[in-house]
Amino acid sequence: MGPKQPSSTSLSDLEEVAAITFRHTTWLALNDCFFALQRFISHLTRSSLHWLHWRHSISQLPRQTDEAMDKPSFKHYSIGYLHMDI
């Protein structure tokens, strides 16, 4: 059922490659990609961009790296110490 090679009906092959390359180089969220690419591809819709990302398995952003997990979130103080940020 369905086409053997799914492709966009509203975007040309060159526009698809440009959108995929943009996503791979910036890893911006869908809305940010849409607003950035809409200036260059005027007939681009958010829905067509979403399905393009879905077809190429880049619809989800990659997880954060382990560098952020290694940093402690708060300094450890002895019991009874009150820390307030103003």
C-alpha positions, 0 to 999 in steps of 0.5 A, spaced: 500 500 500 502 506 498 508 509 494 514 505 494 519 511 494 515 516 498 516 523 497 513 530 498 508 533 493 509 540 494 517 540 495 522 539 489 528 534 490 533 540 491 528 543 496 528 536 500 535 535 500 536 543 503 531 542 508 534 535 511 541 538 510 539 544 514 536 540 520 542 535 520 547 541 521 543 546 526 538 541 529 533 546 531 526 544 533 521 544 527 518 551 528 525 554 528 527 550 522 520 552 519 521 559 520 528 559 518 527 555 511 520 559 510 524 565 507 528 561 502 522 556 500 516 560 500 511 555 499 513 550 505 508 548 510 509 546 517 506 540 515 510 538 509 516 539 513 514 535 519 513 529 514 519 530 511 523 530 517 519 524 519 520 520 513 528 521 514 527 519 521 530 526 523 523 528 527 526 527 534 532 531 536 538 527 539 538 526 546 543 531 550 550 529 551 553 526 557 557 532 559 551 536 562 549 530 566 556 530 569 555 537 572 552 537 579 546 541 579 547 544 586 553 545 591 552 540 597 552 544 604 552 541 611 545 540 614 542 547 617 545 551 612 540 555 608 542 558 601 537 563 597 538 566 591 536 573 590 
